[in-house]
Every structure is written in C-alpha cells, then in structure tokens.
C-alpha cells in the first residue's frame, strides 16, 4: 500500500478544492449553473478539510 503522509492528506483535498474554485469561476456565467455548483463544492471541500484537521488535533 502507498502510505499517505499527513502533509499529503491535507494538500490533495486543498488543491482539488482550489481546482474546483478556479473552474467554477471560469464557468459561473453559464446558464446551467454548473460553475456555481463547482464553486460551492470547492469551498465545502476546503472548509471541510480544515475543520476535520482542527477537530482531529483537538481530539489528540
């Protein structure tokens, strides 16, 4: 198995969230509303990662 370091467990979701944010801002003017959904998902992914890591540190 590939072991994931603590840095990678934070870095990968944050980068994916930033990618969703940038693509969402690119597509936000489309009438389908898909860009706005991507912005929401990106923000929730970043926020969820930060909250999860803070709660994990408080639990130790």
Gaussian input, Z-matrix of N, CA and C with variables (Angstrom, degrees):
# hf/3-21g

backbone

0 1
 N
 C     1     B1
 C     2     B2     1     A1
 N     3     B3     2     A2     1     D1
 C     4     B4     3     A3     2     D2
 C     5     B5     4     A4     3     D3
 N     6     B6     5     A5     4     D4
 C     7     B7     6     A6     5     D5
 C     8     B8     7     A7     6     D6
 N     9     B9     8     A8     7     D7
 C    10    B10     9     A9     8     D8
 C    11    B11    10    A10     9     D9
 N    12    B12    11    A11    10    D10
 C    13    B13    12    A12    11    D11
 C    14    B14    13    A13    12    D12
 N    15    B15    14    A14    13    D13
 C    16    B16    15    A15    14    D14
 C    17    B17    16    A16    15    D15
 N    18    B18    17    A17    16    D16
 C    19    B19    18    A18    17    D17
 C    20    B20    19    A19    18    D18
 N    21    B21    20    A20    19    D19
 C    22    B22    21    A21    20    D20
 C    23    B23    22    A22    21    D21
 N    24    B24    23    A23    22    D22
 C    25    B25    24    A24    23    D23
 C    26    B26    25    A25    24    D24
 N    27    B27    26    A26    25    D25
 C    28    B28    27    A27    26    D26
 C    29    B29    28    A28    27    D27
 N    30    B30    29    A29    28    D28
 C    31    B31    30    A30    29    D29
 C    32    B32    31    A31    30    D30
 N    33    B33    32    A32    31    D31
 C    34    B34    33    A33    32    D32
 C    35    B35    34    A34    33    D33
 N    36    B36    35    A35    34    D34
 C    37    B37    36    A36    35    D35
 C    38    B38    37    A37    36    D36
 N    39    B39    38    A38    37    D37
 C    40    B40    39    A39    38    D38
 C    41    B41    40    A40    39    D39
 N    42    B42    41    A41    40    D40
 C    43    B43    42    A42    41    D41
 C    44    B44    43    A43    42    D42
 N    45    B45    44    A44    43    D43
 C    46    B46    45    A45    44    D44
 C    47    B47    46    A46    45    D45
 N    48    B48    47    A47    46    D46
 C    49    B49    48    A48    47    D47
 C    50    B50    49    A49    48    D48
 N    51    B51    50    A50    49    D49
 C    52    B52    51    A51    50    D50
 C    53    B53    52    A52    51    D51
 N    54    B54    53    A53    52    D52
 C    55    B55    54    A54    53    D53
 C    56    B56    55    A55    54    D54
 N    57    B57    56    A56    55    D55
 C    58    B58    57    A57    56    D56
 C    59    B59    58    A58    57    D57
 N    60    B60    59    A59    58    D58
 C    61    B61    60    A60    59    D59
 C    62    B62    61    A61    60    D60
 N    63    B63    62    A62    61    D61
 C    64    B64    63    A63    62    D62
 C    65    B65    64    A64    63    D63
 N    66    B66    65    A65    64    D64
 C    67    B67    66    A66    65    D65
 C    68    B68    67    A67    66    D66
 N    69    B69    68    A68    67    D67
 C    70    B70    69    A69    68    D68
 C    71    B71    70    A70    69    D69
 N    72    B72    71    A71    70    D70
 C    73    B73    72    A72    71    D71
 C    74    B74    73    A73    72    D72
 N    75    B75    74    A74    73    D73
 C    76    B76    75    A75    74    D74
 C    77    B77    76    A76    75    D75
 N    78    B78    77    A77    76    D76
 C    79    B79    78    A78    77    D77
 C    80    B80    79    A79    78    D78
 N    81    B81    80    A80    79    D79
 C    82    B82    81    A81    80    D80
 C    83    B83    82    A82    81    D81
 N    84    B84    83    A83    82    D82
 C    85    B85    84    A84    83    D83
 C    86    B86    85    A85    84    D84
 N    87    B87    86    A86    85    D85
 C    88    B88    87    A87    86    D86
 C    89    B89    88    A88    87    D87
 N    90    B90    89    A89    88    D88
 C    91    B91    90    A90    89    D89
 C    92    B92    91    A91    90    D90
 N    93    B93    92    A92    91    D91
 C    94    B94    93    A93    92    D92
 C    95    B95    94    A94    93    D93
 N    96    B96    95    A95    94    D94
 C    97    B97    96    A96    95    D95
 C    98    B98    97    A97    96    D96
 N    99    B99    98    A98    97    D97
 C   100   B100    99    A99    98    D98
 C   101   B101   100   A100    99    D99
 N   102   B102   101   A101   100   D100
 C   103   B103   102   A102   101   D101
 C   104   B104   103   A103   102   D102
 N   105   B105   104   A104   103   D103
 C   106   B106   105   A105   104   D104
 C   107   B107   106   A106   105   D105
 N   108   B108   107   A107   106   D106
 C   109   B109   108   A108   107   D107
 C   110   B110   109   A109   108   D108
 N   111   B111   110   A110   109   D109
 C   112   B112   111   A111   110   D110
 C   113   B113   112   A112   111   D111
 N   114   B114   113   A113   112   D112
 C   115   B115   114   A114   113   D113
 C   116   B116   115   A115   114   D114
 N   117   B117   116   A116   115   D115
 C   118   B118   117   A117   116   D116
 C   119   B119   118   A118   117   D117
 N   120   B120   119   A119   118   D118
 C   121   B121   120   A120   119   D119
 C   122   B122   121   A121   120   D120
 N   123   B123   122   A122   121   D121
 C   124   B124   123   A123   122   D122
 C   125   B125   124   A124   123   D123
 N   126   B126   125   A125   124   D124
 C   127   B127   126   A126   125   D125
 C   128   B128   127   A127   126   D126
 N   129   B129   128   A128   127   D127
 C   130   B130   129   A129   128   D128
 C   131   B131   130   A130   129   D129
 N   132   B132   131   A131   130   D130
 C   133   B133   132   A132   131   D131
 C   134   B134   133   A133   132   D132
 N   135   B135   134   A134   133   D133
 C   136   B136   135   A135   134   D134
 C   137   B137   136   A136   135   D135
 N   138   B138   137   A137   136   D136
 C   139   B139   138   A138   137   D137
 C   140   B140   139   A139   138   D138
 N   141   B141   140   A140   139   D139
 C   142   B142   141   A141   140   D140
 C   143   B143   142   A142   141   D141
 N   144   B144   143   A143   142   D142
 C   145   B145   144   A144   143   D143
 C   146   B146   145   A145   144   D144
 N   147   B147   146   A146   145   D145
 C   148   B148   147   A147   146   D146
 C   149   B149   148   A148   147   D147
 N   150   B150   149   A149   148   D148
 C   151   B151   150   A150   149   D149
 C   152   B152   151   A151   150   D150
 N   153   B153   152   A152   151   D151
 C   154   B154   153   A153   152   D152
 C   155   B155   154   A154   153   D153
 N   156   B156   155   A155   154   D154
 C   157   B157   156   A156   155   D155
 C   158   B158   157   A157   156   D156
 N   159   B159   158   A158   157   D157
 C   160   B160   159   A159   158   D158
 C   161   B161   160   A160   159   D159
 N   162   B162   161   A161   160   D160
 C   163   B163   162   A162   161   D161
 C   164   B164   163   A163   162   D162
 N   165   B165   164   A164   163   D163
 C   166   B166   165   A165   164   D164
 C   167   B167   166   A166   165   D165
 N   168   B168   167   A167   166   D166
 C   169   B169   168   A168   167   D167
 C   170   B170   169   A169   168   D168
 N   171   B171   170   A170   169   D169
 C   172   B172   171   A171   170   D170
 C   173   B173   172   A172   171   D171
 N   174   B174   173   A173   172   D172
 C   175   B175   174   A174   173   D173
 C   176   B176   175   A175   174   D174
 N   177   B177   176   A176   175   D175
 C   178   B178   177   A177   176   D176
 C   179   B179   178   A178   177   D177

   B1=1.4554
   B2=1.5258
   B3=1.2837
   B4=1.4545
   B5=1.5202
   B6=1.3102
   B7=1.4591
   B8=1.5256
   B9=1.3009
   B10=1.4605
   B11=1.5233
   B12=1.3066
   B13=1.4611
   B14=1.5299
   B15=1.3098
   B16=1.4653
   B17=1.5225
   B18=1.3184
   B19=1.4645
   B20=1.5245
   B21=1.3292
   B22=1.4602
   B23=1.5215
   B24=1.3411
   B25=1.4580
   B26=1.5229
   B27=1.3218
   B28=1.4615
   B29=1.5236
   B30=1.3122
   B31=1.4600
   B32=1.5321
   B33=1.3178
   B34=1.4661
   B35=1.5339
   B36=1.3530
   B37=1.4739
   B38=1.5280
   B39=1.3345
   B40=1.4673
   B41=1.5238
   B42=1.3260
   B43=1.4681
   B44=1.5249
   B45=1.3308
   B46=1.4730
   B47=1.5272
   B48=1.3258
   B49=1.4570
   B50=1.5140
   B51=1.3240
   B52=1.4656
   B53=1.5217
   B54=1.3282
   B55=1.4624
   B56=1.5291
   B57=1.3369
   B58=1.4636
   B59=1.5243
   B60=1.3264
   B61=1.4661
   B62=1.5250
   B63=1.3203
   B64=1.4630
   B65=1.5195
   B66=1.3189
   B67=1.4654
   B68=1.5258
   B69=1.3253
   B70=1.4589
   B71=1.5174
   B72=1.3326
   B73=1.4575
   B74=1.5231
   B75=1.3268
   B76=1.4595
   B77=1.5266
   B78=1.3276
   B79=1.4673
   B80=1.5240
   B81=1.3266
   B82=1.4673
   B83=1.5254
   B84=1.3195
   B85=1.4628
   B86=1.5219
   B87=1.3134
   B88=1.4641
   B89=1.5268
   B90=1.3346
   B91=1.4643
   B92=1.5291
   B93=1.3237
   B94=1.4651
   B95=1.5236
   B96=1.3143
   B97=1.4556
   B98=1.5187
   B99=1.3233
   B100=1.4588
   B101=1.5261
   B102=1.3222
   B103=1.4624
   B104=1.5167
   B105=1.3280
   B106=1.4633
   B107=1.5271
   B108=1.3232
   B109=1.4617
   B110=1.5303
   B111=1.3191
   B112=1.4632
   B113=1.5271
   B114=1.3279
   B115=1.4671
   B116=1.5277
   B117=1.3269
   B118=1.4608
   B119=1.5218
   B120=1.3272
   B121=1.4719
   B122=1.5235
   B123=1.3179
   B124=1.4604
   B125=1.5173
   B126=1.3275
   B127=1.4606
   B128=1.5216
   B129=1.3291
   B130=1.4626
   B131=1.5241
   B132=1.3200
   B133=1.4632
   B134=1.5285
   B135=1.3185
   B136=1.4653
   B137=1.5278
   B138=1.3213
   B139=1.4621
   B140=1.5272
   B141=1.3305
   B142=1.4637
   B143=1.5163
   B144=1.3213
   B145=1.4651
   B146=1.5216
   B147=1.3172
   B148=1.4658
   B149=1.5245
   B150=1.3286
   B151=1.4683
   B152=1.5262
   B153=1.3283
   B154=1.4630
   B155=1.5257
   B156=1.3267
   B157=1.4619
   B158=1.5344
   B159=1.3262
   B160=1.4648
   B161=1.5178
   B162=1.3309
   B163=1.4617
   B164=1.5248
   B165=1.3229
   B166=1.4650
   B167=1.5284
   B168=1.3334
   B169=1.4682
   B170=1.5295
   B171=1.3302
   B172=1.4603
   B173=1.5248
   B174=1.3201
   B175=1.4582
   B176=1.5272
   B177=1.3170
   B178=1.4763
   B179=1.4998
   A1=109.41
   A2=113.78
   A3=120.28
   A4=107.36
   A5=116.17
   A6=119.38
   A7=109.30
   A8=115.25
   A9=121.45
   A10=107.63
   A11=115.83
   A12=119.53
   A13=109.74
   A14=114.52
   A15=119.54
   A16=111.07
   A17=116.46
   A18=120.16
   A19=111.06
   A20=116.96
   A21=120.33
   A22=111.77
   A23=117.40
   A24=119.73
   A25=111.99
   A26=117.68
   A27=121.47
   A28=110.39
   A29=116.64
   A30=121.79
   A31=112.47
   A32=117.70
   A33=121.15
   A34=112.05
   A35=120.65
   A36=118.40
   A37=113.81
   A38=117.01
   A39=119.66
   A40=109.95
   A41=117.48
   A42=120.44
   A43=110.35
   A44=117.69
   A45=120.19
   A46=110.87
   A47=117.20
   A48=120.62
   A49=112.37
   A50=116.63
   A51=120.13
   A52=111.21
   A53=116.90
   A54=120.91
   A55=110.60
   A56=117.07
   A57=119.93
   A58=111.18
   A59=117.03
   A60=120.25
   A61=111.64
   A62=117.23
   A63=119.19
   A64=111.53
   A65=117.22
   A66=119.26
   A67=111.12
   A68=116.63
   A69=120.28
   A70=112.53
   A71=116.89
   A72=119.30
   A73=111.58
   A74=117.12
   A75=120.13
   A76=110.98
   A77=116.80
   A78=121.65
   A79=113.92
   A80=119.36
   A81=120.15
   A82=113.91
   A83=118.96
   A84=121.51
   A85=113.05
   A86=118.03
   A87=120.72
   A88=109.46
   A89=117.39
   A90=119.62
   A91=113.85
   A92=118.19
   A93=119.68
   A94=112.49
   A95=118.37
   A96=121.68
   A97=113.38
   A98=117.14
   A99=121.05
   A100=111.59
   A101=117.04
   A102=120.60
   A103=112.20
   A104=116.28
   A105=120.52
   A106=109.81
   A107=116.67
   A108=120.55
   A109=110.92
   A110=116.73
   A111=120.42
   A112=111.06
   A113=117.23
   A114=120.79
   A115=109.97
   A116=116.78
   A117=121.43
   A118=111.33
   A119=116.49
   A120=120.59
   A121=111.09
   A122=117.42
   A123=120.79
   A124=112.35
   A125=116.48
   A126=120.09
   A127=111.10
   A128=117.13
   A129=119.75
   A130=111.68
   A131=117.24
   A132=120.55
   A133=111.02
   A134=117.09
   A135=120.60
   A136=110.50
   A137=116.50
   A138=120.92
   A139=111.27
   A140=116.50
   A141=120.42
   A142=112.50
   A143=116.89
   A144=120.53
   A145=110.84
   A146=116.28
   A147=120.35
   A148=110.84
   A149=117.10
   A150=120.80
   A151=110.48
   A152=117.24
   A153=120.92
   A154=111.21
   A155=117.45
   A156=120.38
   A157=111.46
   A158=117.57
   A159=120.12
   A160=110.20
   A161=117.19
   A162=120.07
   A163=111.71
   A164=117.66
   A165=120.34
   A166=110.74
   A167=117.13
   A168=120.14
   A169=111.33
   A170=117.06
   A171=120.03
   A172=111.74
   A173=116.92
   A174=121.22
   A175=111.93
   A176=117.86
   A177=121.03
   A178=113.11
   D1=150.92
   D2=176.41
   D3=-89.44
   D4=122.54
   D5=178.82
   D6=-84.96
   D7=137.49
   D8=-179.28
   D9=-103.78
   D10=123.28
   D11=179.38
   D12=-73.72
   D13=167.59
   D14=-179.97
   D15=-64.24
   D16=-35.96
   D17=178.24
   D18=-63.61
   D19=-44.63
   D20=-179.20
   D21=-67.96
   D22=-31.42
   D23=179.51
   D24=-68.49
   D25=-19.71
   D26=174.71
   D27=-97.66
   D28=-38.99
   D29=-173.63
   D30=-66.07
   D31=-44.27
   D32=-175.35
   D33=-64.63
   D34=-48.32
   D35=177.47
   D36=-65.05
   D37=-34.28
   D38=179.24
   D39=-66.74
   D40=-43.28
   D41=178.89
   D42=-65.10
   D43=-40.46
   D44=177.27
   D45=-63.88
   D46=-39.65
   D47=176.80
   D48=-64.86
   D49=-40.18
   D50=177.21
   D51=-65.85
   D52=-37.90
   D53=176.95
   D54=-63.97
   D55=-42.49
   D56=176.19
   D57=-62.81
   D58=-38.75
   D59=178.23
   D60=-63.79
   D61=-45.87
   D62=-178.02
   D63=-66.83
   D64=-41.36
   D65=177.36
   D66=-68.22
   D67=-36.38
   D68=178.15
   D69=-64.28
   D70=-41.50
   D71=177.55
   D72=-68.89
   D73=-27.53
   D74=176.00
   D75=-69.53
   D76=-40.53
   D77=-174.97
   D78=-100.13
   D79=13.65
   D80=-173.47
   D81=-69.74
   D82=-21.31
   D83=-178.91
   D84=-86.71
   D85=-4.01
   D86=179.20
   D87=-69.31
   D88=144.69
   D89=-177.67
   D90=-69.60
   D91=-17.04
   D92=-177.89
   D93=-72.43
   D94=-21.16
   D95=-179.22
   D96=80.11
   D97=8.83
   D98=-178.02
   D99=-66.35
   D100=-33.79
   D101=179.49
   D102=-65.73
   D103=-39.38
   D104=178.96
   D105=-66.17
   D106=-38.51
   D107=176.40
   D108=-63.12
   D109=-38.84
   D110=177.97
   D111=-66.37
   D112=-36.99
   D113=176.64
   D114=-63.52
   D115=-45.82
   D116=178.38
   D117=-59.94
   D118=-46.48
   D119=-178.93
   D120=-64.49
   D121=-40.19
   D122=178.24
   D123=-63.65
   D124=-43.74
   D125=179.21
   D126=-66.28
   D127=-41.58
   D128=179.21
   D129=-66.40
   D130=-36.15
   D131=178.12
   D132=-65.43
   D133=-44.94
   D134=178.86
   D135=-66.32
   D136=-47.00
   D137=-179.04
   D138=-63.57
   D139=-42.70
   D140=179.40
   D141=-63.97
   D142=-38.64
   D143=178.38
   D144=-64.26
   D145=-43.69
   D146=-179.15
   D147=-65.97
   D148=-45.45
   D149=179.95
   D150=-63.52
   D151=-42.45
   D152=179.42
   D153=-61.23
   D154=-43.35
   D155=-179.53
   D156=-68.76
   D157=-37.34
   D158=177.45
   D159=-65.14
   D160=-44.96
   D161=179.51
   D162=-66.33
   D163=-34.31
   D164=177.24
   D165=-66.28
   D166=-38.14
   D167=178.11
   D168=-69.31
   D169=-36.63
   D170=179.21
   D171=-69.97
   D172=-27.43
   D173=-178.52
   D174=-76.59
   D175=-21.17
   D176=-178.50
   D177=-72.22

